Amino acid sequence: MNRKWEAKLKQIEERASHYERKPLSSVYRPRLSKPEEPPSIWRLFHRQAQAFNFVKSCKEDVHVFALECKVGDGQRIYLVTTYAEFWFYYKSRKNLLHCYEVIPENAVCKLYFDLEFNKPANPGADGKKMVALLIEYVRKALQELYGVNCSAEDVLNLDSSTDEKFSRHLIFQLHDVAFKDNIHVGVYTRNRNFRLYKSSKIGKRVALEVTEDNRFFPTQSKDVSDEYQYFLSSLVSNVRFSDTLRILTCEPSQNKQKGVGYFNSIGTSETIEGFQCSPYPEVDHFVLSLVNKDGIKGGIRRWNYFFPEELLVYDICKYRWCENIGRAHKSNNIMILVDLKNEVWYQKCHDPVCKAENFKSDCFPLPAEVCLLFLFKEEEEFTTDEADETRSNETQNPHKPSPSRLSTGASADAVWDNGIDDAYFLEATEDAELAEAAENSLLSYNSEVDEIPDELIIEVLQE
């Protein structure tokens, strides 16, 4: 027994010596942040829901990206990081080659199109001309139905066509205008994956690039490169709140009643009358409590959700009290804004005078029961209860395979969704097989380039 213990101790000492000489932390931990800045965020998840739950619990301005892993099976892992940090590793195009923006459900977004057709099956089709006609049609529809002016100079035109397939992405850069969410754009629903500028599909070599007939050029800046500006412009969910931003809607039910397609007929409504639940019904009820008092029964006319800031903007009806003037407006309504990241709420106004003064009320703390961390904790507890029930069922049915198990036998929830990745990285460094896999990857990797290879990310996830 003592010999086995001595052998084990010697093995541990050898591993410790190995990692002192060749630490893995420089590979796994991005080096974008300076010592005086907050630590960088670079988190990987097997499941999309886990990634979005982490975003909810994170105070930083982070976003979800999808990375394709294996050819043929459609497997993807989900990365949470900031735009700046993602671009830092993405821009050289040596790694992270097959990436997608995950467009959050219910979030305000840009108007965009994913266009493609099979070339051999359509020998007479002029794709370039068809795209120009579509842009012109949408331009006229926006003007006629919404009074929104735009031109081809406001459309980022990306191409990844091959000899077999014509493929374009169009992302409209409308001035102070966006759509309520994916459903109102009509193209997709839920948390959709939209291929990133400069990325190719796995197994393919053709990446999305700016087309030769593109007429959109981002604003030049001394501090930001043109390529980064194109990248930011290509992100469909990169829309931030402003007092001048106009949110367009297009009710699917209206289109259905009129017997027309999705955005191509755009619809007729610009506002949603009546109250519909936001992604956070607990916050909805809190806002209703703010506008139902002093004998006045206010309501929520509509809400808009800005994912980059985790900001809910409520247009209030039948309650016009404004802190700026110390009384109720006679005709103009107010807004209640709930900042979920900073856990505060404040009031703004539709009144032209208040808008001209850029009025914003004092910030007030949100009740604990409507803060994201509390809601996230409740969701975790609910998930834990489900997991306990699953384990109980497994005990009763020991031969039934668990759907939550990975192919390696490790639990995805246990490894990636408990908020202590650093501890698991430490455990991973004690695993000789992982050390060998990482070393093999690093042999073919240029250590002078401060980036994370796709292969190393995949190997870590498999372990």
C-alpha positions in Angstrom: 0.0 0.0 0.0 2.8 2.4 0.9 4.5 1.7 -2.5 1.3 2.6 -4.3 1.0 5.8 -2.3 4.7 6.7 -3.0 4.2 6.0 -6.7 1.1 8.2 -6.8 2.9 10.9 -4.9 5.8 10.8 -7.3 3.4 11.0 -10.3 1.7 14.1 -8.8 5.1 15.7 -8.2 6.0 15.0 -11.8 2.8 16.5 -13.1 3.3 19.6 -10.9 6.8 20.0 -12.2 5.5 19.7 -15.8 2.9 22.4 -15.3 5.4 24.7 -13.7 7.5 24.4 -16.8 4.5 24.5 -19.3 1.5 26.1 -17.6 -1.8 25.9 -19.5 -3.3 29.1 -18.1 -1.7 31.2 -20.8 -3.6 29.3 -23.4 -7.0 29.1 -21.7 -7.1 32.6 -20.3 -7.4 35.4 -22.8 -4.9 38.2 -22.3 -6.9 41.1 -23.6 -7.4 42.9 -20.3 -4.8 45.1 -18.8 -3.9 44.7 -15.1 -6.0 47.7 -14.1 -9.0 46.5 -16.1 -11.7 44.0 -15.0 -10.8 40.4 -15.8 -11.7 39.2 -19.3 -14.6 36.9 -19.9 -14.4 33.8 -22.1 -16.8 31.1 -21.1 -17.8 28.0 -23.1 -21.0 26.0 -22.7 -22.5 22.9 -24.3 -26.0 24.2 -24.3 -27.4 27.5 -25.6 -29.7 27.9 -22.6 -26.7 27.6 -20.2 -24.9 30.4 -22.1 -27.8 32.8 -21.9 -28.3 32.0 -18.2 -24.7 33.0 -17.6 -25.2 36.2 -19.6 -28.1 37.0 -17.3 -25.9 36.6 -14.2 -23.0 38.6 -15.7 -22.7 42.3 -15.1 -20.4 42.9 -18.1 -21.6 43.6 -21.6 -21.3 40.1 -23.0 -22.9 38.2 -25.9 -23.4 34.6 -27.1 -21.7 33.2 -30.1 -22.0 29.6 -31.5 -18.9 27.7 -32.7 -19.2 24.8 -35.1 -17.2 21.7 -33.9 -17.6 18.7 -36.2 -18.4 18.2 -39.8 -21.7 16.6 -40.6 -23.4 16.4 -37.2 -24.2 20.1 -36.7 -22.7 20.0 -33.2 -22.0 23.5 -31.8 -20.6 24.9 -28.6 -21.5 28.3 -27.2 -19.1 31.0 -26.3 -19.9 34.0 -24.0 -17.6 37.0 -24.3 -17.6 40.7 -25.2 -17.6 42.0 -28.8 -14.1 43.5 -28.3 -12.6 40.3 -26.9 -14.1 38.1 -29.5 -12.8 40.3 -32.2 -9.3 40.3 -30.6 -9.1 36.5 -31.2 -11.2 36.4 -34.3 -9.7 39.1 -36.5 -6.6 37.2 -37.7 -8.8 34.4 -39.1 -6.3 31.8 -38.1 -8.7 30.3 -35.5 -12.4 30.5 -34.7 -13.2 30.0 -38.4 -16.8 28.8 -38.2 -18.7 31.1 -35.9 -22.3 32.4 -35.6 -24.0 35.2 -33.8 -26.8 33.9 -31.6 -29.6 36.4 -32.0 -31.5 36.6 -28.7 -35.2 35.8 -28.6 -37.4 38.9 -27.9 -34.5 41.3 -28.4 -34.6 44.5 -30.6 -32.7 43.7 -33.8 -31.8 45.0 -37.2 -33.6 44.1 -40.4 -31.7 41.4 -42.2 -32.0 38.8 -44.9 -30.3 35.4 -45.7 -30.6 34.9 -49.4 -29.6 31.8 -51.4 -30.5 29.7 -54.4 -29.0 26.7 -56.3 -27.2 27.9 -59.4 -27.4 24.8 -61.6 -31.2 24.6 -60.9 -31.5 28.3 -61.9 -29.2 28.8 -64.9 -30.8 32.1 -66.0 -30.9 33.7 -62.5 -28.8 36.9 -62.1 -28.2 36.9 -58.3 -26.6 40.3 -58.2 -29.5 41.9 -60.1 -32.0 40.1 -57.9 -30.4 41.4 -54.7 -30.4 45.0 -56.1 -34.2 44.6 -56.9 -34.9 43.2 -53.4 -33.1 46.1 -51.8 -35.1 48.6 -53.9 -38.3 46.8 -53.0 -37.6 46.9 -49.3 -36.5 50.5 -49.5 -39.9 51.5 -51.1 -41.8 49.4 -48.6 -40.1 51.0 -45.6 -40.9 54.4 -47.0 -44.5 53.6 -47.8 -45.5 51.7 -44.7 -43.3 53.3 -42.0 -42.0 56.6 -43.5 -38.4 55.3 -43.1 -35.9 56.6 -45.7 -33.0 54.4 -46.7 -30.9 53.4 -49.7 -28.4 50.8 -50.9 -25.8 52.8 -48.9 -27.6 51.7 -45.7 -27.3 47.9 -46.5 -24.2 45.9 -45.6 -24.0 43.3 -48.4 -22.0 40.1 -47.6 -21.3 37.2 -50.0 -20.3 33.6 -49.7 -21.3 32.2 -53.1 -19.8 29.2 -54.7 -20.1 27.6 -58.1 -23.0 25.6 -56.8 -24.9 28.1 -54.6 -25.6 31.8 -54.6 -25.4 33.1 -51.0 -25.8 36.6 -49.6 -26.5 38.2 -46.3 -28.1 41.7 -46.2 -28.0 43.7 -42.9 -29.8 47.0 -43.0 -28.2 49.8 -41.1 -31.3 52.0 -40.6 -30.7 55.4 -38.9 -32.4 55.4 -35.5 -34.7 52.6 -36.6 -34.8 48.9 -35.6 -37.4 46.1 -35.3 -38.9 44.8 -32.1 -37.5 41.3 -32.5 -36.9 38.4 -34.9 -40.6 37.6 -35.2 -41.4 41.1 -36.3 -38.6 40.9 -38.9 -40.2 37.6 -40.1 -37.0 35.8 -41.0 -36.4 33.6 -38.0 -37.8 33.0 -34.5 -36.2 32.2 -31.1 -32.5 32.3 -30.5 -31.3 31.9 -34.1 -27.7 31.3 -35.3 -26.6 33.7 -38.0 -23.2 33.2 -39.6 -20.6 35.9 -38.8 -18.8 38.1 -41.2 -15.5 36.4 -42.2 -16.8 33.0 -41.1 -17.4 29.9 -43.3 -19.5 26.9 -42.6 -17.6 24.0 -41.3 -16.2 21.8 -44.1 -16.4 24.8 -46.4 -13.7 27.2 -47.4 -15.8 30.2 -48.6 -16.3 32.8 -45.9 -18.8 35.7 -45.8 -17.0 38.8 -47.2 -18.0 42.2 -48.3 -19.3 42.0 -51.9 -17.9 44.1 -54.7 -21.3 45.7 -55.2 -21.6 46.6 -51.5 -22.4 50.3 -51.1 -22.4 50.5 -47.3 -19.3 52.0 -45.6 -19.1 52.3 -41.8 -18.1 55.5 -40.2 -14.3 55.8 -40.0 -12.7 56.2 -36.6 -9.1 56.7 -35.5 -9.6 54.3 -32.5 -11.5 51.5 -34.4 -10.3 49.7 -37.5 -12.6 49.5 -40.6 -12.7 45.7 -40.3 -14.0 45.9 -36.7 -16.6 48.5 -37.8 -17.8 46.1 -40.5 -17.9 43.3 -37.9 -20.0 45.4 -35.5 -22.3 46.5 -38.3 -22.8 42.9 -39.3 -24.2 41.9 -35.9 -27.9 41.8 -36.1 -28.6 42.2 -32.3 -26.1 45.0 -31.9 -28.8 47.6 -31.3 -28.6 50.0 -28.3 -31.4 52.1 -26.7 -31.6 55.8 -27.4 -34.3 58.4 -27.0 -34.5 58.8 -30.7 -34.6 55.1 -31.6 -37.8 54.1 -33.3 -39.0 50.5 -33.0 -41.0 49.1 -35.9 -43.3 46.1 -35.6 -44.9 43.8 -38.1 -47.6 41.5 -36.6 -47.5 38.0 -38.1 -51.3 37.7 -37.6 -51.8 40.8 -39.7 -49.8 39.4 -42.5 -51.7 36.1 -42.3 -55.0 37.8 -42.4 -54.0 39.7 -45.5 -52.6 36.5 -47.2 -49.1 37.8 -47.6 -45.6 36.6 -46.8 -43.3 37.7 -44.0 -41.4 41.1 -44.2 -41.8 41.3 -48.0 -45.2 42.9 -47.3 -44.0 44.4 -44.0 -47.5 44.8 -42.4 -49.3 47.9 -41.2 -48.8 48.3 -37.5 -46.2 50.4 -35.8 -47.3 49.8 -32.2 -48.7 47.0 -30.1 -51.9 48.0 -28.4 -52.5 46.4 -25.0 -50.1 44.6 -22.7 -48.1 41.5 -23.6 -45.6 39.9 -21.3 -42.0 40.6 -21.7 -39.3 37.9 -21.2 -39.4 38.8 -17.5 -43.0 38.7 -16.2 -41.8 39.4 -12.6 -40.4 42.7 -13.8 -43.7 43.4 -15.7 -45.7 43.1 -12.5 -43.3 45.4 -10.7 -43.6 48.1 -13.4 -47.4 47.7 -13.2 -47.2 48.3 -9.4 -45.4 51.6 -10.1 -48.1 53.0 -12.3 -51.1 51.7 -10.3 -51.3 54.1 -7.4 -52.9 57.3 -6.1 -56.2 56.2 -7.6 -54.7 56.0 -11.1 -54.7 52.7 -12.9 -51.9 52.8 -15.5 -50.9 50.1 -17.8 -48.1 48.9 -20.1 -48.8 49.8 -23.7 -45.8 48.0 -25.1 -42.3 46.9 -24.1 -38.9 46.6 -26.0 -35.9 44.6 -24.9 -32.4 45.7 -25.7 -30.1 42.7 -25.2 -26.7 44.5 -25.3 -27.6 46.5 -22.2 -30.1 44.0 -20.7 -32.6 46.9 -20.7 -36.4 46.7 -20.7 -38.1 49.8 -22.0 -41.8 50.1 -21.1 -44.1 52.5 -22.8 -46.8 53.4 -20.1 -50.4 54.3 -20.8 -53.0 56.1 -18.6 -50.3 57.2 -16.1 -48.3 60.4 -17.0 -46.6 61.5 -13.8 -43.2 63.0 -14.7 -40.5 63.6 -12.2 -39.0 66.3 -14.4 -42.0 68.7 -14.1 -43.3 67.4 -10.8 -46.8 66.6 -12.2 -48.6 64.6 -14.8 -48.2 65.5 -18.5 -51.5 66.5 -20.1 -51.2 64.3 -23.2 -47.7 62.8 -23.5 -46.9 59.5 -22.0 -43.9 58.4 -20.0 -41.5 55.5 -20.1 -40.2 53.2 -17.3 -36.7 51.8 -18.0 -35.5 48.8 -16.1 -31.7 48.3 -16.2 -31.3 44.6 -15.3 -27.5 44.7 -15.3 -27.3 47.5 -12.7 -30.5 46.5 -11.0 -32.1 49.9 -11.1 -35.1 51.5 -12.8 -35.8 55.1 -13.9 -38.3 57.2 -15.8 -38.0 59.0 -19.1 -40.5 60.9 -21.2 -42.0 61.1 -24.6 -42.7 64.8 -24.1 -40.7 67.0 -26.6 -39.5 69.4 -23.9 -38.3 66.6 -21.6 -36.7 64.9 -24.6 -34.9 68.1 -25.6 -33.5 68.4 -22.1 -32.5 64.7 -22.3 -34.3 64.2 -19.0 -33.7 61.0 -17.0 -35.0 60.6 -13.5 -33.0 59.5 -10.5 -32.2 55.7 -10.5 -34.1 53.6 -7.9 -33.0 50.1 -6.9 -35.0 47.2 -8.1 -36.6 44.9 -5.4 -34.5 41.9 -4.8 -37.2 39.5 -6.1 -37.0 41.0 -9.6 -33.2 41.2 -9.9 -31.7 38.9 -12.5 -29.5 37.1 -9.9 -32.5 36.2 -7.9 -34.5 35.1 -10.9 -31.5 33.2 -12.2 -31.1 31.5 -8.8 -34.8 30.5 -8.8 -34.3 29.0 -12.3 -31.2 27.1 -11.1 -33.1 25.7 -8.2 -35.9 24.6 -10.5 -33.3 22.9 -12.8 -31.7 21.3 -9.7 -35.1 19.9 -8.7 -35.5 18.5 -12.2 -32.0 17.0 -12.0 -32.8 15.4 -8.6 -35.9 13.8 -10.1 -33.9 12.5 -13.1 -31.3 11.0 -10.7 -34.2 9.4 -8.8 -35.6 7.9 -11.9 -32.1 6.7 -12.9 -31.9 4.9 -9.5 -35.2 3.2 -10.2 -34.2 2.4 -13.8 -30.5 1.8 -13.7 -30.3 0.5 -17.3 -32.0 3.6 -18.8 -29.4 6.0 -20.3 -29.4 9.6 -19.0 -30.1 12.2 -21.7 -27.9 14.7 -19.8 -24.8 12.6 -20.2 -22.1 13.5 -22.8 -20.5 11.0 -25.0 -17.5 11.0 -22.8 -19.6 10.1 -19.8 -19.3 13.5 -18.1 -22.3 15.7 -17.2 -22.5 18.9 -19.2 -24.4 20.6 -16.4 -21.8 19.6 -13.8 -18.8 20.7 -15.9 -20.0 23.9 -17.6 -23.0 25.4 -15.7 -22.0 25.8 -12.1 -20.1 29.0 -12.3 -16.7 27.7 -11.1 -14.9 27.0 -14.3 -11.5 27.9 -12.7 -11.8 25.0 -10.3 -12.5 22.6 -13.2 -9.5 24.0 -15.1 -7.4 23.2 -12.1 -8.8 19.7 -12.0 -8.1 19.4 -15.8 -4.5 20.2 -15.3 -4.2 17.2 -13.1 -5.4 14.9 -15.8 -2.5 13.4 -17.8 -4.6 12.7 -20.8 -5.6 16.3 -21.1 -2.0 17.4 -20.7 -1.0 15.1 -23.6 -3.8 16.4 -25.8 -3.0 20.0 -25.0 0.7 19.4 -25.6 0.0 17.8 -29.0 -2.2 20.7 -30.0 0.4 23.3 -28.9 3.2 21.5 -30.9 1.4 22.6 -34.1 0.4 26.0 -32.8 2.4 29.1 -33.1 3.1 30.1 -29.5 3.8 33.7 -30.5 0.2 34.3 -31.5 -2.0 35.1 -28.6 -5.1 33.2 -29.7 -7.0 30.1 -28.8 -7.1 27.3 -31.5 -10.5 25.7 -32.3 -8.9 22.3 -31.9 -7.8 23.1 -28.3 -11.3 24.4 -27.4 -12.9 21.2 -28.7 -10.4 19.0 -26.9 -11.1 20.7 -23.6 -14.8 20.3 -24.1 -14.5 16.7 -24.9 -12.4 16.1 -21.8 
